[in-house]
């Protein structure tokens, strides 16, 4: 099976806004702290220097920048009358101005159904479990422990102070970190909530998206977490969903029937259409997109209800989240690198089989720079560039070795046009050999392209 590519007609959506340049984008998650993405901190967000950050991206080869305006915690880092902003700063405006100064393509990312703050303040819109589970009961809300982010106590504050600021913070603390993906954080554990996509939470989200489109000059606005909680198969069993399904498919079973799975997919796709309409009613030229989890249909249909064709039709562009080396990196040993390599192969296979389902639309993948090394980052950049370019995740946590690799990779992309294939192995290896002269790898044993050892004497 050959590598898929994007049609020239589909690429016009970005050409009209960005020209012939391939996109090379860096992402920032303001509430996740200065290292990686395992912390939740509003103090850090308030200290960010937008000009300095965007300039560093431009100096290191990037021509596009993505700001996570609203993360899974629920905070909206904008001057908002609709949402909640505990940071006290309007980062959307500050980064907008910086992107305009440096002629950078500016994308806003908005987390949709996963919202911890509104789970604490509006529990009536949280999805409901239909059946009993290991750690929850039938009829209870889909509010559970957050899987990634942890919270440290700010200087001069107590746990109770932090819980007033973060009403979804628990007293439970994770102290031991490990190499497995779910064990890499430490600190107090917050809760998170997935909301019913038929509840008033959707109205809230549509108003918030319209506010962002109206008040700021973004080139693109993308919907993240446009899905159900993938950890469970029994959402959502609230009265709204039960009544709507019974009216549409009388006598059919909830959970197991084909009609129920279609119903959930249609519910998510309808939100996608409303998201798109909220943006386009303000400015037709703003590109809309959705983040998707590349996986076999047994997962995307049964668990998260992301129908690639329906969502592809609802919005302008698809952004698959392909993070193979979050599963394992050579820096932690051969076994972890093997996990990462297997994840890479599996995702390549999945993308190849399902690429056509996105429709005749652009596909811009986002891959990881945090929690992997420079080689693994560039392997991913090469694997998931289908002609439009690549986005990286994320600014805070990217190492100096990786910044050096990005600068050289960005120079290569400058010599390409939209629609060109990804740079070949020979160029990737050449970039790495140059980088390793200044930034030696942690351990060369498990790398694909090993630097030539320097013989002394």
Helices and strands as residue ranges (DSSP letters): H 8-18, E 23-28, G 30-32, H 42-45, H 50-59, E 64-70, H 91-101, E 105-111, H 116-121, G 123-125, E 143-151, H 159-165, E 169-174, G 181-183, E 187-193, H 200-215, E 220-224, H 239-248, H 258-280, E 287-292, H 297-299, I 300-304, H 308-314, E 317-320, G 324-326, G 330-332, H 334-354, G 355-358, E 362-363, E 366-368, H 374-383, E 389-393, H 400-414, H 425-438, G 444-446
